[in-house]
Amino acid sequence: MEKCKVIGYVVAAGLCLAGCKPGPMEGVRNDIQFDSTLVSQQYHLLGNEQYPNCNLQIKFVYPDGAKADLLPKLQKQFVAGYFGEAYDTLAPKEAVERYTADYLGAYKDLEKDFEADMARADEDTPVGAWYSYYEMSSNQVRYNSNGLLSFTVQFENYTGGAHGAHAYNHFVLDANTGERIQEEDIYGEDYQELLAEILVHAITRDNDLSDPKELENIGFFSVDEIYPNNNFYVDDQGITYTFNEYEVAAYVVGPVHVHLSFDEVSVLLKPDTPVARLAGKS
């Protein structure tokens, strides 16, 4: 990866914007309101408080006020983003109830295995802590203005093994249509290679390094594997990407969050899109 090439693109973009862009849009808040629902559930195997348990925590924020034809579309996107497409035909509160029941039901399915392990257990081979499960999730509205709605779902769980898993999943919606905005909707053709270079440069900068190859010394995999992954959100400060655990680096590095200013990606943005208008490009 040619570091100087990346820097050249970024500097060129910055010079162009400094001389010709009208400036970012001022915030015009979308007419969308939100509500939330909370879940805190615990269940001990076989109903015995001396046995391992699962712990489920949900904090789900969802749209509950918008134009009549728009609200169901927005709610569907929020439900699918949070719980998965298997639940996206359900209203938000129904999805929470169904997901909670499914999670607890799946945990109860472990009871036969647990009983069998208990029957075999002795002082030398106790029943392991791997039967203690937990899942904690929440979502956050990142931006709700200028025809764009960005939100993030944060997820952490443990289902046995050496450690838990963590993830940040981002979503950007067109607040006028309810449709999800993907990378190909905001960037021009053949954007991937240049965007990959810009992302690598930003990660290198964020880690106070001068050479992208040095990232491989601090837990990252090959820098050639850092590539746009469509996991981004947009706000009035720019575009932020997240690479989750094991995606571009070892578990110990954790999720990698990469903020790109509009200046850095200006040369890639399609004109006449909500994101380009927010960036002041059109």
C-alpha positions in Angstrom: 0.0 0.0 0.0 1.5 3.3 -1.0 1.3 5.6 1.9 2.3 8.7 -0.1 -0.4 8.0 -2.6 -3.0 8.0 0.0 -1.8 11.2 1.6 -1.7 12.8 -1.9 -5.3 12.0 -2.5 -6.4 13.3 0.9 -4.5 16.5 0.5 -5.8 17.1 -3.0 -9.3 16.6 -1.8 -8.8 19.0 1.1 -7.4 21.7 -1.3 -10.3 21.3 -3.7 -12.9 21.6 -0.9 -11.2 24.6 0.7 -11.5 26.5 -2.5 -14.9 25.4 -3.9 -17.3 23.8 -1.5 -20.2 25.9 -0.1 -19.7 24.3 3.3 -21.6 21.6 5.3 -25.4 21.9 5.6 -26.8 23.4 8.8 -28.8 20.9 10.8 -32.5 20.6 9.9 -33.9 18.0 12.2 -36.0 15.2 10.7 -39.6 14.9 11.9 -39.1 11.5 13.6 -39.7 10.8 17.3 -38.4 7.8 19.3 -39.4 5.6 22.2 -37.6 2.8 24.0 -38.2 -0.5 25.8 -36.0 -2.2 28.3 -35.6 -5.9 29.2 -33.8 -7.5 32.1 -34.3 -11.2 32.4 -32.4 -13.9 34.2 -33.0 -17.7 34.3 -31.2 -20.4 36.3 -31.0 -23.8 34.8 -33.7 -26.2 36.1 -35.1 -23.2 38.0 -32.4 -23.7 40.7 -30.6 -20.5 41.9 -27.5 -22.6 42.8 -27.1 -23.5 39.1 -25.6 -21.4 36.2 -27.9 -18.8 34.7 -28.4 -16.7 31.6 -28.7 -12.9 31.8 -30.4 -11.0 29.0 -30.3 -7.2 28.9 -32.0 -5.2 26.1 -32.3 -1.5 25.6 -34.1 -0.9 22.3 -34.7 2.5 20.9 -37.1 2.7 17.9 -39.1 5.2 15.9 -42.6 5.7 17.2 -43.6 9.0 15.5 -43.3 9.8 11.8 -45.4 10.2 8.7 -48.0 7.4 8.5 -46.5 5.8 5.4 -42.9 6.1 6.6 -43.2 4.9 10.2 -43.6 1.1 9.4 -40.6 1.2 7.1 -38.4 2.9 9.7 -39.5 0.5 12.4 -38.8 -2.5 10.1 -35.3 -1.2 9.6 -34.7 -0.8 13.3 -36.1 -4.2 14.2 -34.1 -5.9 11.5 -30.9 -4.1 12.4 -31.3 -4.9 16.1 -32.8 -8.4 16.2 -32.2 -9.7 12.6 -34.4 -10.2 9.6 -36.2 -13.1 11.2 -38.1 -10.6 13.4 -38.6 -7.7 10.9 -42.3 -8.5 10.3 -43.1 -7.7 13.9 -43.8 -4.4 15.6 -41.0 -3.2 17.9 -42.4 -4.3 21.2 -43.6 -7.6 19.7 -40.0 -8.2 18.4 -38.6 -7.6 21.8 -41.0 -10.0 23.4 -40.4 -12.7 20.7 -36.6 -12.3 20.9 -36.6 -12.5 24.7 -38.7 -15.7 24.6 -36.5 -17.2 21.9 -33.3 -16.4 23.9 -34.6 -17.9 27.1 -36.0 -20.9 25.2 -32.7 -21.6 23.6 -31.0 -21.5 27.0 -33.5 -23.9 28.5 -32.6 -26.3 25.7 -29.3 -26.7 27.5 -30.9 -28.3 30.5 -30.7 -31.9 29.3 -27.0 -31.6 28.6 -26.5 -29.8 32.0 -28.3 -32.7 33.8 -26.1 -35.2 32.0 -22.9 -33.3 33.0 -24.1 -33.0 36.6 -24.6 -36.8 36.7 -21.0 -37.4 35.6 -19.5 -34.6 37.6 -17.2 -35.2 40.6 -14.6 -33.2 42.4 -12.1 -33.8 39.6 -14.5 -32.9 36.8 -16.9 -30.2 38.0 -19.5 -28.7 35.7 -17.9 -25.8 34.0 -18.7 -22.1 34.1 -19.4 -22.4 30.3 -23.1 -22.8 31.2 -23.3 -19.2 32.4 -24.5 -17.2 29.4 -25.1 -13.5 29.1 -26.2 -11.1 26.3 -26.3 -7.3 26.5 -27.4 -5.1 23.7 -28.5 -1.5 23.1 -28.8 0.9 20.2 -28.1 4.6 19.8 -29.4 7.1 17.3 -26.3 8.8 16.0 -27.8 11.4 13.6 -31.4 12.5 12.8 -31.2 15.5 10.5 -31.0 16.6 6.9 -32.9 13.6 5.5 -30.5 11.1 7.1 -31.0 8.8 10.1 -28.0 6.9 11.5 -28.1 4.4 14.3 -25.7 1.9 15.9 -26.5 -1.4 17.5 -24.0 -2.4 20.2 -23.9 -6.1 21.2 -22.0 -8.2 23.7 -22.5 -11.8 24.6 -21.0 -14.9 26.1 -22.0 -18.5 25.2 -19.1 -20.4 26.6 -15.5 -20.4 25.5 -12.5 -18.3 26.4 -14.2 -14.9 26.2 -17.3 -13.0 25.1 -17.9 -11.3 21.8 -18.5 -7.7 21.1 -19.9 -5.9 18.0 -20.9 -2.5 16.7 -23.3 -2.6 13.7 -24.1 0.7 12.0 -27.1 1.6 9.8 -27.8 4.7 7.7 -31.4 5.3 6.5 -32.9 7.7 4.0 -35.3 9.5 6.4 -37.7 10.3 3.6 -38.1 6.8 2.2 -37.1 4.5 5.0 -34.6 2.7 2.8 -31.1 1.7 4.0 -28.3 3.6 2.4 -25.3 1.4 1.4 -21.8 2.3 0.3 -22.7 2.1 -3.4 -25.4 4.7 -2.8 -23.0 7.4 -1.6 -19.7 6.7 -3.5 -19.0 6.8 -7.2 -17.9 3.8 -9.3 -14.8 1.8 -8.4 -14.5 3.5 -5.0 -13.3 0.4 -3.1 -9.6 0.6 -3.7 -9.2 4.2 -3.0 -11.5 4.1 0.0 -9.4 1.1 1.3 -6.3 3.3 1.1 -7.9 6.2 2.9 -9.1 3.8 5.7 -5.6 2.3 6.1 -4.1 5.8 6.2 -6.6 6.9 8.9 -6.0 3.8 11.0 -2.3 4.3 10.7 -2.7 8.0 11.8 -5.0 7.0 14.7 -2.3 4.7 16.1 0.4 7.3 15.8 2.3 5.3 13.2 4.0 6.5 10.0 4.0 3.4 8.0 0.8 1.2 7.5 2.9 -1.9 7.6 3.7 -1.1 11.3 0.0 -1.9 12.1 1.0 -5.6 11.7 3.3 -5.2 14.6 0.5 -4.2 17.0 -2.1 -6.9 16.3 -3.5 -6.1 12.9 -3.6 -8.7 10.1 -2.2 -7.8 6.7 -3.1 -4.2 5.8 -4.2 -5.5 2.4 -7.2 -7.1 4.2 -8.5 -3.7 5.4 -11.2 -3.1 3.0 -14.6 -1.2 3.0 -17.1 -3.3 4.8 -20.3 -1.3 4.6 -20.4 -1.0 8.4 -20.6 2.8 8.7 -22.7 5.7 10.0 -23.0 9.3 8.9 -23.3 12.4 10.9 -22.5 16.1 10.4 -18.8 15.4 11.2 -18.2 12.8 8.5 -18.4 9.0 8.0 -17.4 6.6 10.7 -16.5 2.9 10.0 -16.2 0.1 12.4 -14.3 -3.2 11.9 -15.4 -5.7 14.5 -13.3 -8.2 16.4 -11.3 -10.5 14.2 -12.3 -8.6 11.1 -8.9 -6.8 10.5 -7.1 -7.5 13.8 -6.6 -9.9 16.7 -9.2 -10.1 19.4 -7.0 -8.2 21.8 -7.1 -5.1 19.6 -10.9 -5.0 19.9 -13.3 -3.2 17.5 -11.6 -0.7 15.3 -13.5 2.6 14.8 -12.3 4.8 12.0 -13.6 8.4 11.5 -13.2 9.9 8.1 -14.0 13.6 7.7 -16.0 14.7 4.6 -12.8 16.3 3.3 -11.1 12.9 3.3 -13.7 11.2 1.2 -15.0 14.2 -0.9 -13.4 12.9 -4.1 -15.4 9.7 -3.8 -18.8 11.1 -3.0 -21.6 10.9 -5.6 -23.2 14.3 -6.2 -26.8 14.9 -5.5 -27.2 12.5 -2.7 -28.2 13.2 1.0 -24.6 12.5 2.1 -23.0 14.8 -0.6 -25.4 17.6 0.3 -24.6 17.1 4.0 -20.9 17.3 3.2 -21.5 20.5 1.2 -20.5 18.9 -2.1 -23.8 19.5 -3.9 
